[in-house]
Amino acid sequence: MRILHTSDWHLGRSFGDHRLIDDQAQFLDWLVQVAKAEAVDLLVIAGDLYDRSVPPADAVELFHATLRRCSEAGIEVAAIAGNHDSAERVGSLDGLMLPGLLMRGGYRHASDVTVRHFSDGPLAIVALPFLDPAFAPTDLSPTGRATHETVLREAIGQAQNTVAAGVRTLAIAHAFVTGAEPSDSERTLAVGDAAMVSSSVFDGFDYVALGHLHRAQIVGGDERVRYCGAPLAYSFGETAQKEVVLIELDDDGDARSKPIPIDVGRRVATVRGTLEQLLGDRANLNDWVRVELTNEHPVADAHRRLRDHFPHLVEIVRCARPTAPANRLTASAVRERSTDELVRDFMQTVDSDVDPEDIELAVATLRRVERDAL
């Protein structure tokens, strides 16, 4: 059988002030076409279906439309809630919408095993949504203090005890596995190491489809345990090629996986320089752009002036180090100087080419203000 592993869609997300729903729809069009072309039996979505627990209407419509398209193509779907999702909202769809749809959210069915039958035999699916240790029931935290690892290990142990011998197994989980590398755009699961999960938690499964980390990667050198990563770039650190993972799972449980590069969606780019340098360089009309401005002084209306050059501009960061004047005055020295002297020194420090007439105008204006205040 053939499984397509994807995760972290974050439907409804924005990048800066740009809504990403059109980019996400383009990716999902591509995904359905790939699933059909590769004759996929099961689509796995390993959490963070939406970007927030109450997603916008167009994000919900896009998700449901994608599920319907998969169903019409004869592709079954197994999806779990991630830490961005509402566990109740996701879990409520299980068994209600479409045949062949498995949806898991929260603790209610965390230890359940779903057996699906495909042309080459059965597959036991353990779908483990994000399990917040703060809400762990007593049967999944027998030792008292719950961590993400303890609740996952307990849920998986209960599930594996019910799997018949010789049946292929697939685990789907949304977790931060030790040794994997995060990106800038994930929300922290917990403070400190309470969020970390050892890869040994998933021992015994033929394939483990992970979600949460946005960087595609194999965990612990074992290609049967891997993150497919987010399908689109959600931060400027995500410069690596985006991908989904195709798994071929033999009837004896032998799993082979290969990445399929995603060829839709914008990449990210960071450009650096003064405003004049950037406007003089070649325009970037395609990528999401972060601008690092190196002008020594603030630039008025920089966003508007750069927007035509970078239509997908997300953020501007000032990176210039203000140079402190060599003759910095102490507080007592400031008190000893007249207001006129301080104004002249300040204006010449800000702009060494300032017009002397502008200096005198500022001094005269400040004098009038001081007189009026008396």
N, C-alpha and C positions, 0 to 999 in steps of 0.2 A: 504494500500500500504506500501511498504518497501523502505526506503531510507538509503543509506550508505554514511556517512559523513567523508570526509578526507580533508586534506589541507597541504600546505607548503611542497610540494615535493622537491622543490629546485633542480630540475634536472640540472645536470652539475656542481654541487658543489664539492669542495674538502675539505678534513679534513687534515689540515697540508699540506704535499706534497702527500697525497693519494687521487686520484680521486675516487669518490663514485659511478660512473655510474653503475658498476656491482652490488653493493649493492642495488642501486635504482631499477635496473631491477629485482632483486630478490624480492624486496618488491612488485613491480607492478604485477609480476606473482602471488604472494600470494594474492594480493588484488582482482584480477580478479577471482581467484578460490573461494575466500570467497563470492564475489558478486554472483557468480553462485550458490554456495551451499546454500546461504541464500535467494535465489529467489528475489534478489533486483530488484526493478522497476527503480530506479533513483540513479545514482552515483553523489554526490555533491563534487566538489573540490573548497574549499574556498580560493583560491588565492595562490600566489607564486608557480606557476607551475614550473617556472625555477628559477635559482639562479641569473641570470642577464638578462638585457633587450635584449642582443644579445647572445642567448645561443649557445653552440657548436652543431655541426651537429648531433652527436650521441644522445644528449639530446632531440633534436627536433624529431628525428626518433623514439626514445623510447616513447615519448608522443603520437605521431600519431599512433604508433602500438598499444598502450594501448586503445586509443579511438576506433580503428577498432575492437579490440577484444571485447570490450563492446558492440559495435553495432551488431556484429555477434551473441552475446549471447542474444540480445533483451533488453539490458540495456540502458536506456537513460542517458545522461550526461549533467549536468549543471555546468559550471566552470566560474570563474571570475579571472581577473588579480589582483595580489597583488602588493605591493610596489616594489618588485624585478623585476616584469615583465614589458615588453613594452605593454602599454595599447593598442596601435594601432595594434601590432602584434597579440595579443590575440583576440581583437575584430574583426579583419579581417576574422577570421575563422568561425564566426557565420553564419550558414546557408550554408556554402560552402562545408564542408567536408562530413558530414554524416547526415542521417535523425535522428531526436531525439537529436541533439547536440545543446546546448545553450551555447554561449561563450560571455562574456561581458568584455569590457575593456574601461576605460575612461568615459567621461561625456555624450557621444552622446546618449546612450540609458539607462542612469542611472535611469530614472524614469519609464521605460517601465515595464509593467506587461506581463509575458508570461504565458498563460494558457495551461497546458498539460492535456490530458484526459487519465486516467488510468482505469483499470477494475472496480474500486469501486467509480469512480467519478472524477471530475476535481480537479486540483491543480493549484493555482495561485502562480507563482514564481517571486519574486522581487530579481533580481541578482545585487548586488551592489558591483562593483569592488572597489579597492582602489581609492578614490577620493582625489587627492592632492588639498588642499584648495588654493594653489598658482595659480591654473589654473581654479578656479571655474567660470562658466558663471554667468552672472548677475541674471538669473532667479533662481539660487540656492544659491545666497548670497545677498538677498534683504536688509539685514541690513548693508552691507558694509564690515566690517572686517570678513573674512571667517575663520572658524576653521573646523577641521574634523567633529565635532559634528554638526555645523550649516548646512554644506552642506549635510551630511547624513540625518539629520532630515527633511530638505526641500525635498530632493529626495524621501524619504520614504513617506512623507505626500502626495506628488503629486501622487505617485504610489497607495497608499491605497485608494485615492479618486476614483480610477477607478476599484477597485475590487468589483465584484458583491456580494451582501449579501449571506451568507451561503456557500461560496466557501472556501475550505481549503487554508491556506496561508503558504508559506515558504519563509523566507528571508535568503539570503546568503550575507555575508559581510566580508570584510578584514579590521579589525580595532582593536584598543587597548581599550577595554571596562574597565571602572573604576572598581576597585576591583579585577581584574584578576591579576595573577602573571606572570611576564615575565621570560625569560631565558637569558643566556648570548649571544645567537646566533642570536637574532633578530636585524634587522637594525631599528634604531630609526625613527619613522614616522615624528616627528617634534620636535622643541625645546620647552622645558617646558611642560605646560599642553595643548598646542594647539592640541596635538594628541589624547587626552583622549576623550572618548565617554561614555556618561551615558547609562546604560542598558535600561533606559526608552525610548530611541530612538526607540527600537524595540517592544514596547508595541503593542499588538494586533495581533501578528503573532502566528501561531500554533507551529512553530519550527523555531529557528534561528541558522543557521550553520555558525560558526565564524572561521575565519582564522587569522593568523599573529603571535599569541603567540604559542611557541613550546611546552608548557606544557599542557597536557590534563586537562581540568577543567570545572566545572559547574559555571556559573556566577550568583551571588546573590542568590544561593540556589535553583534556578529554573532549573530543568533538561531539560527544553525546550530551554534554551539559553546556549550554551556550545561551548567550543573549543575542537576539537579532538586532537590538537597538531601535531607536525611534526612526520612523521612515522619513522624517524631514528634520532639517536643522532648526533647533529651538534655542541655540546659544552660539556665540561666536567661537567657542572652543570646539564645536562639532564640524571639523573640516574633513574628516575621513569620509570615504565613500559610504553612502547609506545602502542598506540591503535588507532583504528578507531571506529566510533560510528554507531550503527544500530538503526534506528528509525522506529517504527511501527506507522503509522498515519491512524487513523480510518476515516471513511467517514464523521464523524461529527467534525473532527479536533482534536480529543483527541490524544495526542502524548505521546508515551512511548519510552524511549531511553535506550540503554545498550551498554557499551564498549565491544569491541572485542579485546583482547590483540594481538599484532603483535608478532609472534614468529620467525621472520627472522630479520637479521641485527645484527651488533655487538653492544655490550654494551660498556660503557666507564668505565675506572678504573684509579685511581690516586694512584701511589705508591711513597713512601718516604723513603729515607735513603742514606747512602753513596754508592758510586759505588760498593765497595766491598760487602756491605750488600745486595744490590740488586742482584748482580750476584750470591750470595750465596743462595738467596731465590729461591722458585719455579718459573719457567718461566711462563709468561702469553702469550699464543700463540693465543688467540682468540679475546681479547678486544682491542679497541683503548686505548692506554696507554699514560698518562702524567706522566713524571718522575720529582719528586722534589728532587734534589740532595742536600744533607746536608754536603758534603765535605767542610772543611774550606778553601781549596785552589782550584783554577781552575783545572779541570780534562781534560787532553789532550785526544782528540778523543773520547769523551764520547758517542757520538751518534753511532759511528761505533761499539764500544765495547758493547753497550746495545742492538743493533738492533737484534742480534741473539736470545737474551733472550726475547725481546719484538718485534716481527716482525711487529706489527702494531703500532709502536711508533710514536706519533704525535708531542710531544714537550718535551723539557727538560728545567726545571726552576731551577736556583740555589737559594736555600733557606737558606744557611748558613749565619749566621751573623758574619762578620769578627770581630774578637776581637781586639780592639784597645790596643796597648801596654800601660802599666801603665806609662812608662817613656816617653810619647809623648813629643817631643821637640818643643819649640817655634821657630819662624823664627829667632830670634836673637841668640838662642842657636845653631841652625844649622850653622849659619855663623861663629860661633866661633870654630866649629869642622873641622878637616881636612877631605879631601876627603877619605883617607884610613879608618878613623874611621866611616864615614857615610856608606861606602860600607860594612864594617864588620857588623855593627849594622843592616843594612837592610837585609843582607843575613841570619843572625841568627834569625831575626824576621819572615821572610818568612818560614824558615825551621830550627827548633831548632836542628835538627840532621845533619845539613850540614857538609860536610867534610871540615876540616880546609884547606886542600890543594886546594880545590875549591875556598875558600875565598881568599887565597893568589894569586891564578891564576887570579881572577877577579881584585884584587887590582893592580897587576902588569900590566895587560892589560890596565886598566884605566890610569895608569901612562904613558904608552907608547902613548896612544891616546892624553893625555894632552901635552906631549913633542912634538909630531908631529904637534899639532895645533899651537905651538908657532912660 
